[in-house]
């Protein structure tokens, strides 16, 4: 019988990262830099196309013009493609952007497990196999870029009970696999409903959850109420449309701009020190993800970022790169 629903321990106050007095409020942008695949099809070892990386220079230029470094979390198909590696090397010339590791186990050797939804969460794999896949990915990134990655993200946010220990043993300093307030246990993945947005220390690593904010009149009850609404047909949608309660992740993918702007305001009011944004690299080319289907969606994608960056600037929330954040955490 397969076990599912790994739940990381809720951090205590002593585990919270205490940022330097001059840290202020900051934000980071992670890019899940990965192959293209059919989001509605079964997982396949053959889905390794990386053509969308060709759009990265234009995207990087837009972010750089706004003074925003990017944290590229690259997986095995990307780092195995010399063209993709060359493109990403050039983005690192800004001196602020960084390379991290992202593990998609179904396309990351060794291939000793059957391809399945359960095994798509790398933390579900046997410890030795998860370790072997991390080793292959880490070594390939190190060879390609000349330096070992210090930040990690499990594909599908699929962290497991052994992951943090394996990363610490290999010199990683930061994990970004947790998506605050999300629950993937119905699909065999982890349950993060009890984890909030504040960075914390665990097993020698900094854990920086992807920021998720409850908005609406009942937002104070979000952590307890939102999971219950999932048991009510259309309950979450009804609450969101009524303005009572919505769960908003900081990403342009499936998150309307107005909701994101409100979520940023709420996060700042809640004194979240570091806001963590993300998007998938294939979204930079229409047709590769459900979030950017055509040129109009791509234009909306960039307008989303322009408006969010403008609000962050007005609120005094400043961008920070991955290396600078790790240094600030100490």
N, C-alpha and C positions, 0 to 999 in steps of 0.2 A: 504493500500500500504506500502510495506517495504522500508524503507530508507536505503541507503548504502553509502559507500565512505566517512567515517569519516576522516577528515583531521586535524591533530593536528596543532596548530598555530606554525608558524616558530619562533624560539626563537630569541630574540634581543641580542645585545652584553652584556647587563647587566645580562642576564640569563646564560651566558657561565660559566662553572666551571673554576675557576682560581686555578690551582694546585700549591702546594708548590714549592719553588724555586729549591729544590733538588729532585723533582719528576722525572725529565727527561722524557724519553719516555718509556711507559709500554705496556704490552699486557695481555689480559685475555682470558681464554678458558672456555666457557659455554658448559655444556652438557645438552641437552634436554632429561632428564632422564624419559622415558615414556614407555608405553605398546607397544606391537607389534600389528600391524594391517595391513590389505591389503590396500596399498596406492591407489589402483585403484578401490576399492569397496566403496559403500556408508558408511557413518559413522554409527557405531553400538554401542549401550550400552554394548553389550556382548563381545566386543574385549578388554579384560583386561589381556591378557597373559603377563607375565613379565619375561619369561625365559632368555632373553638376558642379564639381569643384572648379570648373572653368569659369563659373560666375563669381568665384570668391574674390578675385582682385577688385572688381567693381564694388562688391559689398564691403570689403575691407576699406576701400577708399572712402566710402560714405561714413563708416563708423570712425575712421581715423580723422576725418574732417570735423567730426563732432567731439574729438578728443577722447574717444572711447576705445580702449584696448579690448581685444577678443581673446577668450580662452578656448582654443580649438581642442576638443576632446576627440581624438582621432581613433578610429578602429582599424582592424587588420586589413580589410580591402583598401582603405585609403592609404595606409602607410606602406602597403605592398605595391602601390602604383607609382612609379618614378615621376610621372607627370604631375600627379597630385602632390607628391612630396615637394617637387620643385616649386609649385605654386605656393604652397604653404610656407616654404623657406623664405620666399620673398615677403610674405606678410610679416614675418618676424623681424624684418629689418626696421620696423617702427620702434623697436627697442622696448615695447610695452606688452605686446601680445605674446602668448605662450602656447606651448603644446602640452596637452595632457593625454591620458589614455582612456578609451572607452571600449568595453568588452562586449561584443556581440558574439556569443559563444557558437552560434550556428555557422558562422563564417570565419571562426578563429581556431586554427589548429592548436593542439591535436584533436582529431575528430574521432573520439572514442565513445561518443554518446549518440543515441538516436536523436534525430531532429524532431522536436515536439514543442508545443507551447510551454509545458512544464520546464523543459530543459533550456528554453530561451531565457529564463532568469538564471544568470550564472551562479548565483548563490545557492541554487537548488542542486548543483552538480556535486558529486563527491569531492571532498576537500582536495585530494591529490589532483583530480582533473581540473578543478577551478584554478589551483596553483599552477599547473602546467600551462594552461591557457594564458594566465597572467604573465608567466615567464616569457612565453613566445611573444606576446604583444609588447611587453616592456623591452625585450631585446631588439625587436624589429624597429621600434620607435627610436631607441638609443642609437642603433646603427644608422638610421635614416637622418636623424637630426643632430647627432653628435653629443647629445646630452640625455640623461635619463629623465623620464617624466616623473613629476612629483605629485601630480593630482590625478585622480581616478574617478570614473563614473561607470557603474554597472549598466549595461544595456537593459532597457526596459525598467530601469531603477531597481534591478534585481539583486540587491545586496542580500547576503545570507549570514549565518552565524559565524562562519569562518573568515569572511572577507576582510574585515578590518585587520585581523591578526596577520593574514597573508600579505596585505599591503604594507603593514608596518615592518615586517621582516625584510621587505624588498626596498625599503628606503622611501616609500611614499610619505607625503606629509599631509595631504588633504584628500578627503573623499567628498564627492558631491552626488552620491547615489540616492539620497533621501529626497523625496518630493513631499514636503510637509503637507499633512492633512489628507493624503491620498491613501487609498486601500486597494491593493491589487490581489488580495488573497483569493477572490473568486476565480481568478485565472491561474492560481498556483503561486502567485508572487507575494511580496511582503506587504505588511500593513503598517502604514505610517500615520494613522489617524491621531495618535497621541503625541506626535512630534510637532513642535511649533517651529517658528522661523529663525530662532536665535542660534547662532553658531555655538558649537560645544566641542569638547575634547572627549575622545573615546579611544582606548587602546593605543595611545600615543599619536593619534591623528587628529587633525581638525576636521570636524564634520560641518559642512556648510549646506544646509538644506536649501533646495529650490523654493523660493518664496511663494507661499499660497496664503491669500488673505480672504477672510469672510467679510462681506459688505452687506449693507441693509440694516433695517431697524432692529433686527434680532441678531446682529453679528456677534454680540457678546455671548450668545448661546450656541454659536456655530459649532464649536468642537463637539458638543454633546447632541445637538439637534440634527446636524447635517447627516450623520450616519443613519439616524432613525428615518429621515425622509427618504433614504434610498430604498426602504421597504414599502413605501407608499407609491403606487403607480402614478407617475408624472408629478410626484410630490415636489421634487427638487426644482423642476421647471416652473411649476406654479408659484413656488415661493420666490424664485428669482424674478419672474415677470411681475409679481406684485410688489417688488422692492423690499421684501421682508428679509430675505437671506439668499446670498449667492456666494459660491466659492470661486475665487478668481486666482489663477496662476499667472505669474508675470512672464508671459510669452505672447507674441502676436498670433500664435497658432490657435485658432478657435476661441480666442479671448477678444471680444469687441473692445475698441479703443476707449469708449466711455467707461466701461467696466474696469479696464486697466488703470485709467487715470484715477478713478475713485479708490482702487486698491492701493495705488502708490500713496495717496493721501492718508489712507487708513494706516498703512504700514509705518509711515513717518510719525503719525500721531501715536502709534503704539510703541514708538522708540525702537524700531528694528534697526540695528546699527549697520547691517549690510544687506542690501536687497539683491537677490540672485535671479537674474533673467536668463532665458535660454531660447534657442530655436534650433531646428534641424537644417543642416546645410542643403539637402535636396530641395528645400522650400525656395531656394534662390532661383530655381528654374521652374517655370510653370509646368504642371502635369506630373511631378514626381511625388508630391504629398497631397493629402486631401485638403490641406490648408491653403495652398497656392495652386489653383487649377488653371488660371489663365493670366494674361497680362494685367487685367484689372485687379486681380487679387495681389499680384506682385507690387503694383503701385500702391495698393492699400497697405501692404506689408511695410513698405518704406515710410509711408505717411504715419503709420502707427509708431514707428521708432522716433520719427521727428517730433511728434507731439509728446511722447513720453520723455524724451531727452529735454525738451523745453520745460516741462513741468518739474522734472528732477532738478534742473538748474535753478528754477525759481524757488524751490524748496531747500536749496543748499545741499543737495545730495550729489556727491561728486564721484566720477568713475575711478576705478582702481583696477590694476592688472593682477593676474594671479600671483606672480612672484612677489609683488609688493604686499599683497594681502597676507601671504604666508609669512613674510618677514614681520609684518605688523602684529600678527598673532603671537609671534615669539616661540 
